[in-house]
Structures are given as C-alpha cells and as structure tokens.
C-alpha cells in the first residue's frame, strides 16, 4: 500500500495548540508516530502542515486479517502503543486528536499512530483555495479538552483491543486485562505498570501478514496466494503462530485444537473400554 500525506491547517484565531503540536512533533523520534513532512502557510496566512500517513490498515481491520494473535504477537503490537501512551501521560509527547482508526498496522507489521493536530481542519492537497471563514471550524474536541490525555486514553483502548483478540485461555490474559483496565483512566504510573505487565507476558513475536491489496477504485483485490510450506518447521511455525486452518478464512488456536483432540481421544478410549468390559 502506498503512503499518502494529509494536510491540516489551523482554525482562524486558534493557532496556539496547532503550532505547539508541530513543534513537539518536530522533536519526536521513533517510527511509531506519523512524521511531519512539510510546514508552511496557506494563501490567507494560516499555518498548515503535511503529515505522512503510511500504507496499512486500522488496527481492528488488521487484527481481522491476522486472526487470533498469539501472546507474542500481541506483545509486539501493544508495546509501542503503550510506550506512546506513557509518554503522552507523562508529558514527554504531545498527541493530537486520536481515534482508534488512527492506530494503523503498516505493511511491515509495525504500529503507527497517525494523530491529527489539535484545533485543525483538513485541507485537500493541491487545492488553490483554502477553506473559507464559514469552514474554518476545528474538528470536534480540538480546544475544549486536554487532547493529549484523550489521545493517551485512546492508545490504552487500542492496546485493550489487541489483547481482547488473544485466546482467553492464555494464562497471561487475566493479569494483562487487569493492568490495562487500571491504566485506562489512570496516570502515567498506571500506564507504565501496564506496559511492564505486557512486556513480561511473553517474548515478542514478529507480525507476519499480507495486507489485502487495494485497486485503483479503492476496492480490495484478490487475496495473494499463500506460499506452500517448504518444510515441517514452516508448517509447525504456521500452526503455532496462526492456529489450525478451518476453511479459507478462519483459524482455530492451536491450544484449543490440542485440548479438543485430547478430549476426543479420551472419550474414544472410554467407549472402547466400556464396550470391551
């Protein structure tokens, strides 16, 4: 998927929060925040910024493609999300307006947060006419709330979305769920504690996925063919990381498949012994 830039400009008479976000983002480092690629002014003098939005899918859609993630994959996805939430709650990073659909999984399987500048309005790139006075209203929530705190809360919600997709039978689920619930409306210490619990839950595993292709009309194209496994190691790795295939679009977690097989064998053995006796 191709990357694309989104252009935002400050609402009239309300450039303070907008410029503060630009200044903070210019100092931010790391691959998990969408970068600012250009800053300038429109013809009417308002400051504007271009923010790069990488190719990828919103987190929930990416999880639909991935299926049931293992604890290791969940650690890989949720750790950078919670790291940014800690930074936002502690004041180290200034987040703009952030929704769950602004948390993306890019083509390489990395999480990228594409927040929007506070008190901003969108400007179509290539237009020669900036929004007029009647259009110069900030997006909801721009200056009426603490945007960075709300952004941090959205990120904790995103981490919860990841772990809700993990097999409930995983032993680490209760501790992780409790820590994330406490961090949702907690302070930086609570979010940092949740991050520590997530890091200790499992060793991180790479996110292996093939994002659906998108045609020129924005419609999803045919799914790429899954390459055949080349060895028994590849087969076992696929089963452990993604589960047992059930048809073309569903997978059963390996743990549930093993438990089902053990129960079935036990029942069959009990029937044989009962008939033999």
ABEGO torsion letter per residue (X at the ends): XBBBBBBBBBBBGBAAAAAAAAAAAAABBEAABBBBABBBBBAAGBBBBBBBBBBEBBAAAAAAAAEBBBAAAAAAAAAAAAAAAAAAAAGABBBBBBBAAABBBBAAGBBBBBBBBBGBBBBBBGBABBBBAAABBBBBGAAABBAAAAAAAAAAAAAAAAAAABBAABAAAAAAAAAAAAAAABBAAAAAAAAAAAAAABBBBBBBBBBBBBBAAGBBBBBBBBBBBABAAAAAAAAAAAEBBBEAABBBBAAAAAAAAAAAAAAAAAAAAAAAX
